[in-house]
Amino acid sequence: MRNITPVFQWAINNGESKIIERILLKLAPELIRADKQISPGDIERGEPIELEPELFNKIKLLAEEFVGQPYTDEL
């Protein structure tokens, strides 16, 4: 399991205002299949959100696509 919260925080800091909503909407079917419920409020609270590596990587890649640069964990 990997904590996706830092990726979302990075996307917020480097992307446009509704980036979290865009990511969650695009991956809604994947999240439903994985039985994961993530809301923008969960991300704003900054609590750890543990995901399987496959889903973590999908979110990371989509965040990179929307931001337009590779993810870095340096906030």
N, C-alpha and C positions, 0 to 999 in steps of 0.2 A: 504494500500500500504506500502511496505517495501523497503528500500534502499539496493540493492544488492552489491553496490560498496565495502563496507568493507569486504564482503565475498570474492570477487575477489581479493582484495588487500592481504588478509590473504593467499589465495591460491598461489598468486605470491610469497609471502615471504616464504612460507613453502613447495612449490611444485617444480616440474621440470619446465624447461624453457618454454615449450609450453602448459602449463596447461590450460590457458585461451582458446586457440584455441581448445583444446580437449573438454572442457566443452561446448563451444558454438557449436561445430560440433555435439556432442552427443545429445544436446537438441535443435538443429535447428528446428525439426518439432514442438516442443512445443512452441518455440519462434514465429514461423510463425503463428501457430494457435492463439496465443495471440496478434498477430499483433505488436510484439516488434522487433525492429531492434537494435541489440547490436553488436558492433565491438570491437576488441581488442583496437583500438584507443580510443573509448569511455571510456573504463576501464582505460587505461593509463592516460587519462586526469583527472581522479579522480572525475568526476562530478557525482552527485547522479543519480542513475538509479532506479526509482520506479517500483516495480513489485507487482502483486497480491500475497498474502501469499502462495498460492499453488505453483506457479512458483518459488518464492523465496526459498521455502523449497526443491524443486527438485534440484535447482542449488546448494544449500547448501549441500545437501546429496551427490551429485555427487562430489563436491569439496572435501568433507571429504573422500570419497572413493578414489579419485585420490591422495590426499595428504597422506592418511593413518593414520589420527588422527582426533579427533573431532575438530570442529570449535570453536575458542575462539575469542572474539572481542578485545582481548588485542594484539595490533600489536607490 
